[in-house]
Amino acid sequence: MTASERHITEDQLTEVVAAFYGRVRRDPELGPIFNGAIEDWDQHLQTLARFWSSVMLTTGRYKGNPLAAHMKHVEAISPALFEHWLALWRDTTDALLTPAAAKQLQAKADRIAESLQLGLFFRLSPAGKADQSSST
């Protein structure tokens, strides 16, 4: 994919991350969880900007493990909160980006959220059937 096909720049990703997590921090449902989990917001925002740069622009700037990072907080997270997070993400990206760029980030966030939820909440039962964990 060429730069013009991406519809988004590094600066735009940094702006979206800052605006979005500003909203998350003030959100009555998400704020307490995130504010309780994040000690250094400046550092965390830089990490998140590197994550989205790696995901959207294939820069390789992020070197972490999102599932492991979220697993530490699995007791505080629910599938409903993922939906709320995604709704805020859609609102923020729609407000700050072109429709094409917003759509790309929204689609990627949907796939990431689905993957994280599978990793956090779903386990195979002893019979080999999918079973949602009790943290929902």
N, CA, C and O of each residue as an XYZ file, in Angstrom:
544
protein
N       0.854     -1.176      0.000
C       0.000      0.000      0.000
C       0.901      1.241      0.000
O       1.826      1.349      0.806
N       0.621      2.165     -0.905
C       1.418      3.389     -0.986
C       0.929      4.399      0.042
O      -0.155      4.248      0.606
N       1.741      5.437      0.282
C       1.381      6.470      1.249
C       0.049      7.120      0.897
O      -0.757      7.399      1.783
N      -0.187      7.361     -0.383
C      -1.445      8.002     -0.774
C      -2.646      7.074     -0.568
O      -3.761      7.551     -0.356
N      -2.436      5.780     -0.628
C      -3.527      4.831     -0.392
C      -3.854      4.694      1.096
O      -4.961      4.294      1.455
N      -2.905      5.023      1.948
C      -3.115      4.893      3.393
C      -4.072      5.948      3.928
O      -4.789      5.692      4.896
N      -4.096      7.115      3.325
C      -4.996      8.192      3.740
C      -4.705      8.728      5.138
O      -5.555      9.405      5.716
N      -3.541      8.448      5.693
C      -3.252      8.891      7.049
C      -1.748      9.104      7.218
O      -0.931      8.440      6.581
N      -1.413     10.044      8.088
C      -0.008     10.348      8.340
C       0.338     10.045      9.803
O      -0.535      9.834     10.645
N       1.621     10.031     10.059
C       2.123      9.833     11.424
C       1.577     10.922     12.365
O       1.152     10.624     13.481
N       1.592     12.171     11.911
C       1.086     13.272     12.738
C      -0.405     13.105     13.039
O      -0.852     13.384     14.152
N      -1.162     12.654     12.058
C      -2.590     12.434     12.285
C      -2.818     11.324     13.311
O      -3.704     11.431     14.159
N      -2.025     10.270     13.234
C      -2.157      9.189     14.211
C      -1.869      9.700     15.623
O      -2.588      9.370     16.567
N      -0.826     10.499     15.760
C      -0.490     11.061     17.068
C      -1.625     11.944     17.576
O      -1.957     11.904     18.761
N      -2.220     12.737     16.696
C      -3.337     13.609     17.072
C      -4.561     12.785     17.499
O      -5.200     13.086     18.507
N      -4.870     11.761     16.730
C      -6.017     10.911     17.065
C      -5.812     10.229     18.410
O      -6.720     10.212     19.241
N      -4.635      9.672     18.630
C      -4.343      8.987     19.894
C      -4.515      9.947     21.065
O      -5.153      9.600     22.059
N      -3.955     11.146     20.963
C      -4.050     12.118     22.055
C      -5.504     12.525     22.310
O      -5.947     12.564     23.458
N      -6.235     12.824     21.252
C      -7.630     13.244     21.408
C      -8.489     12.108     21.956
O      -9.297     12.310     22.863
N      -8.309     10.932     21.404
C      -9.106      9.786     21.828
C      -8.872      9.456     23.301
O      -9.828      9.301     24.061
N      -7.618      9.348     23.703
C      -7.354      8.978     25.086
C      -7.661     10.116     26.053
O      -7.860      9.869     27.242
N      -7.702     11.343     25.576
C      -8.236     12.435     26.393
C      -9.703     12.183     26.695
O     -10.154     12.399     27.820
N     -10.446     11.730     25.701
C     -11.862     11.394     25.890
C     -12.015     10.180     26.803
O     -12.888     10.156     27.672
N     -11.170      9.180     26.605
C     -11.224      7.974     27.439
C     -10.994      8.335     28.904
O     -11.706      7.848     29.783
N     -10.022      9.171     29.165
C      -9.695      9.547     30.542
C     -10.841     10.260     31.233
O     -10.994     10.151     32.449
N     -11.653     10.991     30.471
C     -12.803     11.721     31.031
C     -14.084     10.898     31.038
O     -15.068     11.299     31.661
N     -14.090      9.779     30.370
C     -15.295      8.963     30.232
C     -15.666      8.324     31.572
O     -14.799      7.768     32.246
N     -16.941      8.394     31.966
C     -17.337      7.834     33.264
C     -17.154      6.320     33.387
O     -16.951      5.817     34.491
N     -17.223      5.595     32.284
C     -17.041      4.143     32.339
C     -15.583      3.731     32.141
O     -15.062      2.902     32.886
N     -14.935      4.305     31.147
C     -13.571      3.909     30.809
C     -12.517      4.636     31.636
O     -11.470      4.069     31.950
N     -12.787      5.875     31.985
C     -11.813      6.685     32.703
C     -11.258      6.035     33.956
O     -10.039      5.974     34.120
N     -12.117      5.546     34.852
C     -11.585      4.938     36.075
C     -10.675      3.736     35.809
O      -9.697      3.530     36.527
N     -10.985      2.962     34.803
C     -10.168      1.783     34.480
C      -8.814      2.224     33.941
O      -7.772      1.786     34.428
N      -8.835      3.087     32.940
C      -7.586      3.529     32.322
C      -6.751      4.366     33.280
O      -5.540      4.169     33.383
N      -7.387      5.295     33.979
C      -6.639      6.151     34.907
C      -6.045      5.346     36.055
O      -4.995      5.704     36.589
N      -6.716      4.257     36.436
C      -6.175      3.390     37.473
C      -5.045      2.502     36.991
O      -4.226      2.040     37.786
N      -5.000      2.263     35.696
C      -3.993      1.353     35.142
C      -2.754      2.072     34.612
O      -1.668      1.492     34.590
N      -2.901      3.311     34.190
C      -1.805      4.044     33.557
C      -1.184      5.004     34.562
O      -1.864      5.875     35.105
N       0.104      4.838     34.802
C       0.810      5.722     35.740
C       1.381      6.949     35.045
O       1.346      8.045     35.605
N       1.904      6.784     33.841
C       2.541      7.876     33.110
C       1.840      8.029     31.765
O       2.158      7.324     30.807
N       0.887      8.951     31.699
C       0.095      9.101     30.492
C       0.927      9.579     29.303
O       0.684      9.149     28.176
N       1.901     10.458     29.531
C       2.739     10.917     28.410
C       3.462      9.739     27.762
O       3.487      9.610     26.538
N       4.044      8.889     28.593
C       4.751      7.717     28.065
C       3.770      6.765     27.385
O       4.069      6.222     26.321
N       2.604      6.562     27.994
C       1.623      5.648     27.417
C       1.127      6.153     26.055
O       0.966      5.363     25.124
N       0.889      7.446     25.938
C       0.446      8.001     24.656
C       1.509      7.817     23.578
O       1.181      7.560     22.420
N       2.777      7.947     23.952
C       3.851      7.698     22.994
C       3.852      6.230     22.553
O       4.038      5.927     21.374
N       3.642      5.329     23.509
C       3.569      3.904     23.183
C       2.403      3.630     22.238
O       2.548      2.895     21.261
N       1.250      4.222     22.532
C       0.075      4.023     21.683
C       0.274      4.613     20.291
O      -0.181      4.032     19.306
N       0.940      5.745     20.196
C       1.233      6.327     18.881
C       2.166      5.399     18.097
O       1.997      5.227     16.890
N       3.148      4.803     18.776
C       4.034      3.837     18.099
C       3.232      2.615     17.654
O       3.449      2.095     16.560
N       2.304      2.157     18.502
C       1.464      1.008     18.150
C       0.686      1.297     16.864
O       0.727      0.509     15.919
N      -0.023      2.431     16.830
C      -0.847      2.739     15.658
C       0.019      3.030     14.429
O      -0.396      2.750     13.305
N       1.197      3.580     14.627
C       2.125      3.769     13.520
C       2.527      2.421     12.934
O       2.583      2.257     11.715
N       2.804      1.464     13.801
C       3.178      0.121     13.335
C       2.014     -0.560     12.624
O       2.193     -1.196     11.585
N       0.830     -0.421     13.191
C      -0.353     -1.083     12.636
C      -0.766     -0.462     11.297
O      -1.020     -1.176     10.326
N      -0.830      0.856     11.257
C      -1.384      1.520     10.075
C      -0.346      1.864      9.009
O      -0.652      1.875      7.817
N       0.877      2.142      9.441
C       1.901      2.582      8.486
C       3.027      1.565      8.342
O       3.994      1.803      7.619
N       2.903      0.449      9.020
C       3.889     -0.644      9.019
C       5.310     -0.153      9.299
O       6.263     -0.571      8.642
N       5.439      0.744     10.287
C       6.748      1.306     10.615
C       7.574      0.392     11.509
O       8.797      0.524     11.560
N       6.933     -0.526     12.208
C       7.667     -1.394     13.124
C       8.117     -0.683     14.386
O       8.994     -1.182     15.091
N       7.546      0.456     14.682
C       7.967      1.247     15.841
C       7.494      0.662     17.169
O       8.093      0.957     18.203
N       6.464     -0.139     17.179
C       5.941     -0.722     18.417
C       6.524     -2.109     18.601
O       6.531     -2.916     17.671
N       7.012     -2.385     19.797
C       7.645     -3.680     20.081
C       6.993     -4.405     21.250
O       7.625     -5.277     21.846
N       5.762     -4.081     21.598
C       5.122     -4.668     22.767
C       4.203     -5.833     22.444
O       4.169     -6.334     21.321
N       3.463     -6.247     23.455
C       2.512     -7.344     23.358
C       1.169     -6.858     23.900
O       0.953     -6.898     25.111
N       0.259     -6.398     23.032
C      -1.010     -5.841     23.503
C      -1.837     -6.816     24.352
O      -2.451     -6.401     25.335
N      -1.861     -8.085     23.994
C      -2.650     -9.037     24.772
C      -2.108     -9.149     26.191
O      -2.881     -9.115     27.149
N      -0.812     -9.279     26.341
C      -0.223     -9.369     27.677
C      -0.497     -8.105     28.477
O      -0.776     -8.178     29.674
N      -0.420     -6.948     27.831
C      -0.683     -5.684     28.525
C      -2.120     -5.619     29.022
O      -2.365     -5.138     30.128
N      -3.065     -6.091     28.232
C      -4.468     -6.061     28.639
C      -4.820     -7.177     29.619
O      -5.727     -7.024     30.437
N      -4.114     -8.284     29.541
C      -4.384     -9.424     30.428
C      -4.220     -9.025     31.897
O      -4.901     -9.563     32.770
N      -3.324     -8.090     32.163
C      -3.109     -7.629     33.538
C      -4.366     -6.992     34.129
O      -4.503     -6.905     35.349
N      -5.273     -6.549     33.276
C      -6.452     -5.810     33.716
C      -7.753     -6.529     33.369
O      -8.814     -5.907     33.324
N      -7.674     -7.823     33.126
C      -8.835     -8.565     32.630
C     -10.022     -8.515     33.597
O     -11.170     -8.574     33.157
N      -9.772     -8.409     34.874
C     -10.875     -8.359     35.845
C     -11.687     -7.072     35.722
O     -12.856     -7.041     36.106
N     -11.081     -6.013     35.193
C     -11.764     -4.726     35.083
C     -12.389     -4.500     33.709
O     -13.121     -3.531     33.505
N     -12.097     -5.398     32.768
C     -12.517     -5.213     31.378
C     -13.658     -6.171     31.054
O     -13.693     -7.301     31.542
N     -14.600     -5.701     30.214
C     -15.692     -6.562     29.752
C     -15.912     -6.334     28.258
O     -15.489     -5.312     27.717
N     -16.568     -7.276     27.593
C     -16.882     -7.050     26.174
C     -17.694     -5.771     25.949
O     -17.507     -5.100     24.934
N     -18.581     -5.426     26.864
C     -19.365     -4.192     26.716
C     -18.453     -2.960     26.726
O     -18.701     -1.996     26.002
N     -17.415     -2.997     27.536
C     -16.483     -1.871     27.565
C     -15.701     -1.770     26.260
O     -15.352     -0.667     25.839
N     -15.420     -2.900     25.611
C     -14.780     -2.856     24.298
C     -15.694     -2.143     23.309
O     -15.224     -1.338     22.505
N     -16.979     -2.424     23.356
C     -17.929     -1.776     22.449
C     -17.972     -0.272     22.705
O     -18.027      0.524     21.768
N     -17.945      0.104     23.966
C     -17.942      1.525     24.322
C     -16.662      2.186     23.821
O     -16.706      3.287     23.273
N     -15.522      1.519     24.006
C     -14.230      2.013     23.522
C     -14.293      2.223     22.006
O     -13.857      3.254     21.494
N     -14.835      1.245     21.306
C     -14.928      1.342     19.843
C     -15.836      2.484     19.412
O     -15.551      3.153     18.419
N     -16.924      2.719     20.139
C     -17.819      3.833     19.800
C     -17.093      5.172     19.961
O     -17.229      6.054     19.113
N     -16.331      5.328     21.035
C     -15.539      6.550     21.218
C     -14.481      6.688     20.120
O     -14.232      7.784     19.619
N     -13.864      5.563     19.756
C     -12.852      5.562     18.690
C     -13.479      6.014     17.371
O     -12.906      6.832     16.652
N     -14.658      5.475     17.060
C     -15.342      5.872     15.823
C     -15.659      7.366     15.835
O     -15.421      8.059     14.846
N     -16.193      7.865     16.950
C     -16.528      9.286     17.047
C     -15.289     10.162     16.870
O     -15.330     11.170     16.165
N     -14.199      9.776     17.508
C     -12.969     10.571     17.445
C     -12.365     10.551     16.060
O     -11.989     11.599     15.535
N     -12.263      9.380     15.458
C     -11.673      9.304     14.126
C     -12.558     10.000     13.090
O     -12.049     10.643     12.173
N     -13.876      9.873     13.232
C     -14.780     10.579     12.315
C     -14.601     12.094     12.417
O     -14.679     12.800     11.412
N     -14.362     12.588     13.628
C     -14.234     14.031     13.848
C     -12.905     14.586     13.341
O     -12.834     15.748     12.940
N     -11.853     13.769     13.354
C     -10.516     14.295     13.074
C      -9.936     13.930     11.717
O      -8.970     14.554     11.277
N     -10.493     12.949     11.054
C      -9.878     12.430      9.833
C     -10.827     12.496      8.648
O     -12.032     12.705      8.793
N     -10.247     12.310      7.477
C     -11.086     12.170      6.292
C     -11.904     10.893      6.443
O     -11.520     10.002      7.200
N     -13.008     10.793      5.744
C     -13.806      9.561      5.843
C     -12.995      8.299      5.519
O     -13.163      7.276      6.184
N     -12.126      8.357      4.515
C     -11.341      7.169      4.141
C     -10.380      6.783      5.256
O     -10.261      5.604      5.589
N      -9.698      7.760      5.832
C      -8.756      7.465      6.910
C      -9.493      6.965      8.148
O      -9.058      6.007      8.788
N     -10.600      7.606      8.483
C     -11.385      7.177      9.640
C     -11.849      5.734      9.464
O     -11.766      4.933     10.395
N     -12.329      5.410      8.289
C     -12.810      4.054      8.021
C     -11.688      3.028      8.186
O     -11.910      1.943      8.723
N     -10.484      3.371      7.724
C      -9.354      2.452      7.858
C      -9.019      2.205      9.333
O      -8.824      1.059      9.737
N      -8.952      3.256     10.125
C      -8.628      3.093     11.544
C      -9.739      2.355     12.281
O      -9.465      1.550     13.171
N     -10.967      2.619     11.921
C     -12.093      1.939     12.558
C     -12.091      0.451     12.249
O     -12.327     -0.371     13.135
N     -11.830      0.107     11.013
C     -11.789     -1.312     10.634
C     -10.661     -2.030     11.369
O     -10.839     -3.147     11.855
N      -9.513     -1.387     11.446
C      -8.381     -1.999     12.134
C      -8.682     -2.133     13.625
O      -8.373     -3.165     14.221
N      -9.276     -1.113     14.233
C      -9.625     -1.176     15.655
C     -10.639     -2.281     15.923
O     -10.555     -2.967     16.942
N     -11.594     -2.458     15.017
C     -12.570     -3.546     15.167
C     -11.873     -4.905     15.206
O     -12.188     -5.749     16.044
N     -10.926     -5.109     14.294
C     -10.210     -6.392     14.242
C      -9.330     -6.587     15.474
O      -9.251     -7.691     16.014
N      -8.677     -5.528     15.916
C      -7.837     -5.619     17.113
C      -8.695     -5.923     18.334
O      -8.330     -6.768     19.151
N      -9.826     -5.245     18.466
C     -10.721     -5.481     19.600
C     -11.236     -6.918     19.605
O     -11.304     -7.556     20.656
N     -11.593     -7.418     18.440
C     -12.062     -8.806     18.348
C     -10.966     -9.775     18.785
O     -11.225    -10.712     19.540
N      -9.762     -9.551     18.316
C      -8.640    -10.409     18.668
C      -8.343    -10.352     20.169
O      -8.127    -11.385     20.802
N      -8.334     -9.151     20.731
C      -8.081     -9.021     22.172
C      -9.171     -9.709     22.988
O      -8.881    -10.384     23.976
N     -10.410     -9.537     22.576
C     -11.506    -10.172     23.310
C     -11.404    -11.696     23.261
O     -11.648    -12.373     24.259
N     -11.046    -12.222     22.110
C     -10.865    -13.674     22.025
C      -9.762    -14.125     22.968
O      -9.903    -15.139     23.651
N      -8.680    -13.388     23.010
C      -7.569    -13.738     23.887
C      -7.883    -13.572     25.362
O      -7.391    -14.335     26.194
N      -8.697    -12.582     25.691
C      -9.002    -12.286     27.093
C     -10.145    -13.111     27.663
O     -10.077    -13.556     28.809
N     -11.191    -13.318     26.876
C     -12.444    -13.814     27.441
C     -12.863    -15.213     27.040
O     -13.713    -15.799     27.710
N     -12.314    -15.770     25.993
C     -12.818    -17.046     25.505
C     -11.799    -18.158     25.692
O     -10.622    -18.009     25.364
N     -12.271    -19.263     26.219
C     -11.436    -20.443     26.451
C     -12.198    -21.669     25.959
O     -13.426    -21.667     25.884
N     -11.451    -22.707     25.629
C     -12.091    -23.979     25.298
C     -12.421    -24.712     26.595
O     -11.600    -24.783     27.510
N     -13.614    -25.247     26.657
C     -14.001    -26.048     27.809
C     -13.318    -27.404     27.710
O     -12.770    -27.730     26.658
N     -13.333    -28.201     28.769
C     -12.712    -29.533     28.696
C     -13.265    -30.377     27.551
O     -12.562    -31.241     27.028
N     -14.504    -30.140     27.161
C     -15.104    -30.898     26.066
C     -14.664    -30.369     24.701
O     -15.050    -30.914     23.667
N     -13.854    -29.305     24.700
C     -13.366    -28.767     23.438
C     -14.291    -27.740     22.805
O     -14.093    -27.352     21.654
N     -15.314    -27.292     23.557
C     -16.245    -26.297     23.032
C     -15.842    -24.923     23.530
O     -15.306    -24.779     24.629
N     -16.107    -23.907     22.706
C     -15.817    -22.530     23.103
C     -16.692    -22.174     24.285
O     -17.886    -22.474     24.309
N     -16.076    -21.527     25.270
C     -16.786    -21.133     26.483
C     -16.320    -19.750     26.877
O     -15.121    -19.504     27.003
N     -17.267    -18.845     27.072
C     -16.902    -17.497     27.483
C     -16.496    -17.538     28.956
O     -17.165    -18.167     29.775
N     -15.395    -16.862     29.283
C     -14.923    -16.878     30.676
C     -15.868    -16.109     31.571
O     -16.760    -15.412     31.088
N     -15.679    -16.231     32.858
C     -16.576    -15.611     33.824
C     -16.303    -14.130     34.004
O     -16.975    -13.505     34.824
N     -15.367    -13.531     33.298
C     -15.051    -12.127     33.502
C     -15.941    -11.201     32.677
O     -15.656    -10.007     32.581
N     -17.000    -11.718     32.086
C     -17.906    -10.865     31.319
C     -19.069    -10.416     32.141
O     -19.930     -9.689     31.647
